[in-house]
Amino acid sequence: MITNPILAEKDRVQMALAEEAEYDIHKYSELIHRIVLDMEQQYGFKVNYVTRRNGVFVPMESPDTLDGPRMELD
């Protein structure tokens, strides 16, 4: 696999987050969402969420809290 310092740092951070979440996808998603909310507040920008429907990206409402419904995984 081709790697560089940026990809190595991305992999290191992803592994650290996965370990912190105890390899639970719901906990991992909550950690990531919390980081995004903190960054939005700290740097004064808003992340735009999208979903894909029939091959087209469609804007979604931004979840402002972690209290929303969870997606069920197979």
ABEGO torsion letter per residue (X at the ends): XBBBAAAAAAAAAAAAAAAAAGGBAAAAAAAAAAAAAAAAAAAGBBBBBBBBBGGBBBBBBBBABAABBBBBBX
